[in-house]
Amino acid sequence: MCFSAGASFTGGVIISAIGVATVRKVHNPSQILFSSIPLFFGFQQVTEGLLWLLLPMNDYLVLRHVSTYVFLVMAQVIWPVMIPLSVLLMEESGKKKKYLVALLFTGTALSIYYAFCLFSFRVYPQIQGYHIFYENDFPSSPVFTIVSFMFYLIATITPLFVSSIKRTHLLGILMTLSCLVTGIFFTQYLLSVWCFFAALISGVIYWILHDSRKLFILEKLKLLKNQAG
């Protein structure tokens, strides 16, 4: 979260609470990964909150290094795989599954690239005003950086529009809008700030699974009623 340590910790706790409530709405094993997204975001925000506290200190360089890479691995390596895979696991349409597999392949390839960069080159997190800027020495041109980020968006947002699960389209729209707002007003700090806005959308994930569970219970009751009749 880009604004302060307090905001990161507060957001992390709130989002984690939403995550716990979301996991409790799971009624099918295929929903477990999708339901864990808010918990993932909550932990990610707490990690960046810790980084906020550590950056002004010079006595905890190892812990600062670990916090930096935990946050970036979650944001750049895990996230591009987690979204398409979680949606794919819930999808029932064979045709849509083919598109989701392609998006999962895209996200996996991108994750491998980011993992290579993170573990081969240095990252220098810096507090700049009310933001954390993750400067790095990755070997890429501005054009390649833009292209790779476009593929990042394709892997993380497109699956939500492909999915036939109710209200995932709404989640995709909100994530797209948050990305646009971040790209326009917080361009230099896009990675950290967009993760914050995307984390706030965790409530929609709870809503999706809440409705899915309610529909599941209604269908089960209807089946029992028909069997009794």
VEXMILO-399784 format. One record per residue (C-alpha): x, y, z; residue in one letter; residue number from 1. Coordinates in nm, 2 decimals, decimal comma. Layout:
BEGIN
- X | Y | Z | a | NUM
...
END
This chain:
BEGIN
- 0,00 | 0,00 | 0,00 | m | 1
- 0,15 | 0,33 | -0,10 | c | 2
- 0,05 | 0,58 | 0,16 | f | 3
- 0,20 | 0,49 | 0,49 | s | 4
- 0,29 | 0,20 | 0,72 | a | 5
- -0,03 | 0,26 | 0,93 | g | 6
- -0,24 | 0,25 | 0,62 | a | 7
- -0,07 | -0,07 | 0,50 | s | 8
- -0,12 | -0,25 | 0,83 | f | 9
- -0,48 | -0,13 | 0,87 | t | 10
- -0,56 | -0,23 | 0,52 | g | 11
- -0,39 | -0,57 | 0,56 | g | 12
- -0,59 | -0,65 | 0,87 | v | 13
- -0,92 | -0,55 | 0,72 | i | 14
- -0,85 | -0,74 | 0,39 | i | 15
- -0,74 | -1,04 | 0,59 | s | 16
- -1,06 | -1,04 | 0,78 | a | 17
- -1,25 | -1,03 | 0,45 | i | 18
- -1,04 | -1,32 | 0,34 | g | 19
- -1,13 | -1,53 | 0,64 | v | 20
- -1,50 | -1,46 | 0,58 | a | 21
- -1,45 | -1,54 | 0,21 | t | 22
- -1,29 | -1,87 | 0,27 | v | 23
- -1,58 | -1,97 | 0,49 | r | 24
- -1,81 | -1,93 | 0,20 | k | 25
- -1,64 | -2,20 | 0,00 | v | 26
- -1,86 | -2,49 | -0,08 | h | 27
- -1,66 | -2,65 | -0,36 | n | 28
- -1,28 | -2,74 | -0,35 | p | 29
- -1,25 | -2,56 | -0,69 | s | 30
- -1,32 | -2,23 | -0,51 | q | 31
- -1,04 | -2,26 | -0,25 | i | 32
- -0,77 | -2,08 | -0,45 | l | 33
- -1,01 | -1,80 | -0,57 | f | 34
- -1,13 | -1,75 | -0,21 | s | 35
- -0,78 | -1,71 | -0,08 | s | 36
- -0,71 | -1,40 | -0,29 | i | 37
- -0,81 | -1,16 | -0,02 | p | 38
- -0,58 | -1,34 | 0,23 | l | 39
- -0,30 | -1,32 | -0,03 | f | 40
- -0,36 | -0,94 | -0,06 | f | 41
- -0,39 | -0,89 | 0,31 | g | 42
- -0,05 | -1,06 | 0,37 | f | 43
- 0,10 | -0,86 | 0,08 | q | 44
- -0,01 | -0,53 | 0,24 | q | 45
- 0,12 | -0,62 | 0,58 | v | 46
- 0,46 | -0,71 | 0,42 | t | 47
- 0,48 | -0,37 | 0,25 | e | 48
- 0,38 | -0,21 | 0,58 | g | 49
- 0,68 | -0,38 | 0,74 | l | 50
- 0,89 | -0,24 | 0,46 | l | 51
- 0,77 | 0,11 | 0,53 | w | 52
- 0,90 | 0,07 | 0,89 | l | 53
- 1,23 | -0,08 | 0,78 | l | 54
- 1,34 | 0,15 | 0,50 | l | 55
- 1,45 | 0,44 | 0,73 | p | 56
- 1,65 | 0,20 | 0,94 | m | 57
- 2,00 | 0,08 | 0,87 | n | 58
- 2,02 | -0,20 | 1,13 | d | 59
- 1,78 | -0,45 | 0,96 | y | 60
- 1,91 | -0,48 | 0,61 | l | 61
- 1,84 | -0,85 | 0,58 | v | 62
- 1,48 | -0,82 | 0,70 | l | 63
- 1,43 | -0,52 | 0,46 | r | 64
- 1,57 | -0,72 | 0,17 | h | 65
- 1,34 | -1,02 | 0,26 | v | 66
- 1,03 | -0,79 | 0,29 | s | 67
- 1,11 | -0,63 | -0,05 | t | 68
- 1,13 | -0,96 | -0,23 | y | 69
- 0,84 | -1,12 | -0,06 | v | 70
- 0,62 | -0,82 | -0,17 | f | 71
- 0,76 | -0,83 | -0,53 | l | 72
- 0,74 | -1,20 | -0,57 | v | 73
- 0,37 | -1,19 | -0,46 | m | 74
- 0,30 | -0,90 | -0,69 | a | 75
- 0,49 | -1,00 | -1,00 | q | 76
- 0,55 | -1,38 | -0,98 | v | 77
- 0,25 | -1,53 | -0,80 | i | 78
- -0,03 | -1,29 | -0,90 | w | 79
- -0,01 | -1,35 | -1,29 | p | 80
- -0,05 | -1,72 | -1,22 | v | 81
- -0,29 | -1,71 | -0,93 | m | 82
- -0,57 | -1,52 | -1,11 | i | 83
- -0,60 | -1,73 | -1,43 | p | 84
- -0,55 | -2,05 | -1,24 | l | 85
- -0,81 | -1,97 | -0,98 | s | 86
- -1,07 | -1,88 | -1,24 | v | 87
- -0,98 | -2,18 | -1,45 | l | 88
- -1,04 | -2,42 | -1,16 | l | 89
- -1,39 | -2,28 | -1,11 | m | 90
- -1,48 | -2,27 | -1,48 | e | 91
- -1,73 | -2,53 | -1,61 | e | 92
- -1,75 | -2,43 | -1,97 | s | 93
- -1,51 | -2,64 | -2,19 | g | 94
- -1,47 | -2,36 | -2,45 | k | 95
- -1,39 | -2,10 | -2,19 | k | 96
- -1,14 | -2,33 | -2,02 | k | 97
- -0,94 | -2,33 | -2,34 | k | 98
- -0,91 | -1,95 | -2,34 | y | 99
- -0,82 | -1,96 | -1,97 | l | 100
- -0,55 | -2,22 | -2,02 | v | 101
- -0,39 | -1,98 | -2,28 | a | 102
- -0,41 | -1,70 | -2,03 | l | 103
- -0,25 | -1,92 | -1,76 | l | 104
- 0,03 | -2,00 | -2,00 | f | 105
- 0,08 | -1,63 | -2,06 | t | 106
- 0,08 | -1,55 | -1,69 | g | 107
- 0,32 | -1,84 | -1,62 | t | 108
- 0,57 | -1,72 | -1,89 | a | 109
- 0,55 | -1,37 | -1,75 | l | 110
- 0,61 | -1,50 | -1,39 | s | 111
- 0,92 | -1,69 | -1,51 | i | 112
- 1,05 | -1,37 | -1,66 | y | 113
- 0,99 | -1,16 | -1,35 | y | 114
- 1,13 | -1,43 | -1,13 | a | 115
- 1,45 | -1,44 | -1,34 | f | 116
- 1,48 | -1,06 | -1,31 | c | 117
- 1,41 | -1,05 | -0,94 | l | 118
- 1,67 | -1,31 | -0,85 | f | 119
- 1,93 | -1,19 | -1,11 | s | 120
- 1,93 | -0,82 | -1,06 | f | 121
- 1,90 | -0,57 | -0,77 | r | 122
- 1,59 | -0,39 | -0,65 | v | 123
- 1,62 | -0,06 | -0,45 | y | 124
- 1,29 | 0,03 | -0,27 | p | 125
- 1,28 | 0,40 | -0,17 | q | 126
- 1,02 | 0,61 | 0,02 | i | 127
- 0,94 | 0,90 | -0,20 | q | 128
- 0,68 | 1,12 | -0,02 | g | 129
- 0,38 | 0,91 | 0,05 | y | 130
- 0,48 | 0,63 | -0,19 | h | 131
- 0,73 | 0,34 | -0,21 | i | 132
- 0,92 | 0,34 | -0,54 | f | 133
- 1,08 | 0,00 | -0,64 | y | 134
- 1,37 | 0,11 | -0,85 | e | 135
- 1,55 | -0,18 | -1,02 | n | 136
- 1,83 | -0,24 | -1,28 | d | 137
- 1,64 | -0,50 | -1,49 | f | 138
- 1,78 | -0,51 | -1,84 | p | 139
- 1,48 | -0,38 | -2,04 | s | 140
- 1,40 | -0,09 | -2,27 | s | 141
- 1,10 | 0,14 | -2,20 | p | 142
- 0,91 | -0,03 | -2,48 | v | 143
- 0,97 | -0,38 | -2,34 | f | 144
- 0,86 | -0,26 | -2,00 | t | 145
- 0,53 | -0,14 | -2,13 | i | 146
- 0,48 | -0,46 | -2,34 | v | 147
- 0,55 | -0,68 | -2,04 | s | 148
- 0,31 | -0,48 | -1,82 | f | 149
- 0,04 | -0,51 | -2,09 | m | 150
- 0,08 | -0,89 | -2,08 | f | 151
- 0,06 | -0,86 | -1,70 | y | 152
- -0,28 | -0,70 | -1,73 | l | 153
- -0,39 | -0,95 | -1,99 | i | 154
- -0,30 | -1,24 | -1,76 | a | 155
- -0,45 | -1,09 | -1,45 | t | 156
- -0,76 | -0,91 | -1,57 | i | 157
- -0,88 | -1,09 | -1,89 | t | 158
- -0,96 | -1,42 | -1,71 | p | 159
- -1,23 | -1,23 | -1,51 | l | 160
- -1,40 | -1,13 | -1,84 | f | 161
- -1,37 | -1,47 | -1,99 | v | 162
- -1,51 | -1,65 | -1,69 | s | 163
- -1,88 | -1,76 | -1,69 | s | 164
- -1,89 | -1,73 | -1,31 | i | 165
- -2,15 | -1,47 | -1,19 | k | 166
- -2,01 | -1,12 | -1,12 | r | 167
- -1,65 | -1,20 | -1,21 | t | 168
- -1,70 | -0,94 | -1,49 | h | 169
- -1,78 | -0,68 | -1,23 | l | 170
- -1,45 | -0,77 | -1,06 | l | 171
- -1,27 | -0,73 | -1,39 | g | 172
- -1,43 | -0,39 | -1,45 | i | 173
- -1,33 | -0,26 | -1,11 | l | 174
- -0,98 | -0,39 | -1,14 | m | 175
- -0,94 | -0,23 | -1,48 | t | 176
- -1,07 | 0,11 | -1,35 | l | 177
- -0,83 | 0,09 | -1,05 | s | 178
- -0,55 | 0,02 | -1,29 | c | 179
- -0,64 | 0,32 | -1,51 | l | 180
- -0,66 | 0,55 | -1,21 | v | 181
- -0,33 | 0,43 | -1,08 | t | 182
- -0,16 | 0,46 | -1,42 | g | 183
- -0,28 | 0,81 | -1,47 | i | 184
- -0,22 | 0,96 | -1,13 | f | 185
- 0,05 | 0,73 | -0,98 | f | 186
- 0,24 | 0,62 | -1,29 | t | 187
- 0,59 | 0,60 | -1,12 | q | 188
- 0,45 | 0,40 | -0,83 | y | 189
- 0,21 | 0,19 | -1,03 | l | 190
- 0,30 | -0,15 | -0,89 | l | 191
- 0,25 | -0,06 | -0,52 | s | 192
- -0,05 | 0,17 | -0,57 | v | 193
- -0,24 | -0,06 | -0,80 | w | 194
- -0,20 | -0,35 | -0,56 | c | 195
- -0,36 | -0,13 | -0,30 | f | 196
- -0,67 | -0,05 | -0,51 | f | 197
- -0,70 | -0,41 | -0,63 | a | 198
- -0,68 | -0,52 | -0,26 | a | 199
- -0,98 | -0,30 | -0,18 | l | 200
- -1,18 | -0,50 | -0,44 | i | 201
- -1,14 | -0,81 | -0,23 | s | 202
- -1,50 | -0,75 | -0,10 | g | 203
- -1,63 | -0,83 | -0,44 | v | 204
- -1,47 | -1,17 | -0,42 | i | 205
- -1,66 | -1,23 | -0,10 | y | 206
- -1,98 | -1,12 | -0,27 | w | 207
- -1,92 | -1,36 | -0,56 | i | 208
- -1,87 | -1,66 | -0,33 | l | 209
- -2,15 | -1,56 | -0,10 | h | 210
- -2,40 | -1,56 | -0,39 | d | 211
- -2,25 | -1,88 | -0,52 | s | 212
- -2,30 | -2,05 | -0,18 | r | 213
- -2,65 | -1,92 | -0,15 | k | 214
- -2,74 | -2,05 | -0,50 | l | 215
- -2,58 | -2,39 | -0,41 | f | 216
- -2,79 | -2,42 | -0,09 | i | 217
- -3,11 | -2,33 | -0,28 | l | 218
- -3,04 | -2,58 | -0,55 | e | 219
- -2,96 | -2,85 | -0,28 | k | 220
- -3,29 | -2,77 | -0,10 | l | 221
- -3,48 | -2,79 | -0,43 | k | 222
- -3,32 | -3,13 | -0,51 | l | 223
- -3,41 | -3,26 | -0,16 | l | 224
- -3,77 | -3,13 | -0,21 | k | 225
- -3,80 | -3,30 | -0,54 | n | 226
- -3,67 | -3,63 | -0,40 | q | 227
- -3,91 | -3,61 | -0,11 | a | 228
- -4,20 | -3,54 | -0,35 | g | 229
END
